[in-house]
Amino acid sequence: MDIKRIKQILSSSADIEVHYNGASVWIDQLNEDGQTATVHLRGPLKERTTVEISELKEV
């Protein structure tokens, strides 16, 4: 996924499904480096992790 699409998803009110390593995640923010994003798994767990945006896939 690219920076432009990450920004579109973050500003959208729609529920856009994104996967990281096959798991459905919410994108919390695009990090200042422009190469990574902070995400967390959909569901009750709110543990956040930083991932490369190139590894995020829109479903």
Backbone as CSV, one residue per row, in Angstrom:
resi,resn,N_x,N_y,N_z,CA_x,CA_y,CA_z,C_x,C_y,C_z
1,MET,0.851,-1.161,0.000,0.000,0.000,0.000,0.904,1.235,0.000
2,ASP,0.419,2.322,-0.551,1.239,3.537,-0.603,0.732,4.602,0.382
3,ILE,1.526,5.638,0.577,1.215,6.703,1.535,-0.113,7.370,1.200
4,LYS,-0.348,7.644,-0.066,-1.578,8.327,-0.479,-2.811,7.531,-0.052
5,ARG,-2.782,6.215,-0.267,-3.939,5.382,0.082,-4.100,5.296,1.604
6,ILE,-3.009,5.208,2.338,-3.083,5.188,3.810,-3.786,6.459,4.291
7,LYS,-3.407,7.609,3.751,-4.022,8.877,4.152,-5.509,8.900,3.812
8,GLN,-5.883,8.347,2.653,-7.295,8.284,2.264,-8.085,7.418,3.241
9,ILE,-7.519,6.290,3.618,-8.194,5.388,4.551,-8.356,6.054,5.909
10,LEU,-7.307,6.727,6.377,-7.369,7.388,7.678,-8.413,8.504,7.708
11,SER,-8.609,9.186,6.602,-9.563,10.299,6.575,-10.979,9.856,6.213
12,SER,-11.160,8.597,5.841,-12.469,8.088,5.431,-13.312,7.662,6.629
13,SER,-14.605,7.850,6.515,-15.515,7.366,7.554,-15.972,5.934,7.261
14,ALA,-15.604,5.415,6.104,-15.983,4.057,5.712,-15.135,3.017,6.463
15,ASP,-15.676,1.819,6.581,-14.959,0.699,7.194,-14.199,-0.025,6.086
16,ILE,-12.923,0.308,5.933,-12.099,-0.247,4.854,-11.210,-1.331,5.444
17,GLU,-11.373,-2.558,4.944,-10.627,-3.676,5.509,-9.200,-3.703,4.969
18,VAL,-8.262,-3.779,5.911,-6.832,-3.831,5.590,-6.240,-5.037,6.311
19,HIS,-5.356,-5.751,5.623,-4.711,-6.919,6.216,-3.213,-6.700,6.355
20,TYR,-2.670,-7.259,7.427,-1.226,-7.318,7.652,-0.908,-8.763,7.994
21,ASN,-0.084,-9.408,7.190,0.259,-10.831,7.379,-0.989,-11.698,7.510
22,GLY,-2.009,-11.395,6.717,-3.225,-12.191,6.705,-4.230,-11.870,7.800
23,ALA,-3.875,-10.971,8.716,-4.780,-10.603,9.809,-5.410,-9.242,9.516
24,SER,-6.678,-9.093,9.861,-7.387,-7.841,9.660,-6.962,-6.836,10.733
25,VAL,-6.557,-5.637,10.293,-6.058,-4.618,11.225,-6.722,-3.274,10.964
26,TRP,-6.694,-2.427,12.005,-7.063,-1.019,11.894,-5.773,-0.228,11.776
27,ILE,-5.747,0.770,10.922,-4.600,1.673,10.833,-4.871,2.828,11.795
28,ASP,-3.992,2.998,12.776,-4.146,4.066,13.760,-3.537,5.371,13.269
29,GLN,-2.365,5.271,12.662,-1.704,6.481,12.167,-0.588,6.133,11.205
30,LEU,-0.304,7.078,10.328,0.875,7.023,9.463,1.987,7.698,10.240
31,ASN,3.100,7.028,10.400,4.201,7.581,11.185,4.982,8.629,10.393
32,GLU,5.687,9.485,11.116,6.384,10.623,10.507,7.412,10.227,9.456
33,ASP,7.965,9.015,9.566,8.980,8.593,8.589,8.386,8.324,7.207
34,GLY,7.046,8.212,7.123,6.390,7.982,5.842,6.548,6.571,5.310
35,GLN,7.208,5.708,6.055,7.448,4.333,5.622,6.726,3.316,6.494
36,THR,6.280,3.757,7.677,5.646,2.840,8.612,4.316,3.417,9.101
37,ALA,3.483,2.519,9.625,2.204,2.906,10.208,2.022,2.150,11.517
38,THR,1.265,2.742,12.417,0.899,2.068,13.651,-0.468,1.444,13.435
39,VAL,-0.592,0.147,13.740,-1.835,-0.595,13.525,-2.165,-1.419,14.762
40,HIS,-3.429,-1.868,14.841,-3.809,-2.864,15.842,-4.823,-3.821,15.225
41,LEU,-4.868,-5.038,15.754,-5.789,-6.054,15.260,-7.223,-5.631,15.507
42,ARG,-8.100,-5.963,14.575,-9.533,-5.734,14.796,-9.966,-6.699,15.892
43,GLY,-10.824,-6.230,16.772,-11.312,-7.086,17.847,-10.957,-6.517,19.204
44,PRO,-11.065,-7.343,20.244,-10.898,-6.851,21.616,-9.467,-6.450,21.971
45,LEU,-8.487,-6.998,21.295,-7.097,-6.669,21.619,-6.727,-5.320,21.029
46,LYS,-6.141,-4.462,21.832,-5.799,-3.118,21.374,-4.290,-2.899,21.319
47,GLU,-3.520,-3.978,21.370,-2.067,-3.851,21.321,-1.653,-3.306,19.956
48,ARG,-0.888,-2.240,19.985,-0.470,-1.587,18.745,0.948,-2.008,18.363
49,THR,1.181,-2.026,17.062,2.501,-2.361,16.557,2.808,-1.486,15.351
50,THR,4.074,-1.299,15.076,4.513,-0.517,13.925,4.908,-1.467,12.808
51,VAL,4.373,-1.214,11.608,4.634,-2.084,10.463,5.014,-1.243,9.243
52,GLU,5.697,-1.857,8.307,6.024,-1.209,7.035,4.735,-1.066,6.229
53,ILE,4.484,0.123,5.677,3.239,0.314,4.922,3.199,-0.564,3.666
54,SER,4.351,-0.938,3.152,4.387,-1.795,1.966,3.846,-3.187,2.260
55,GLU,3.746,-3.559,3.546,3.246,-4.882,3.932,1.740,-4.879,4.194
56,LEU,1.109,-3.711,4.125,-0.338,-3.618,4.317,-1.053,-3.844,2.994
57,LYS,-2.122,-4.620,3.028,-2.881,-4.939,1.813,-4.348,-4.607,2.031
58,GLU,-4.928,-3.865,1.095,-6.356,-3.582,1.152,-7.118,-4.766,0.586
59,VAL,-8.190,-5.166,1.282,-8.955,-6.332,0.861,-10.131,-5.895,-0.001
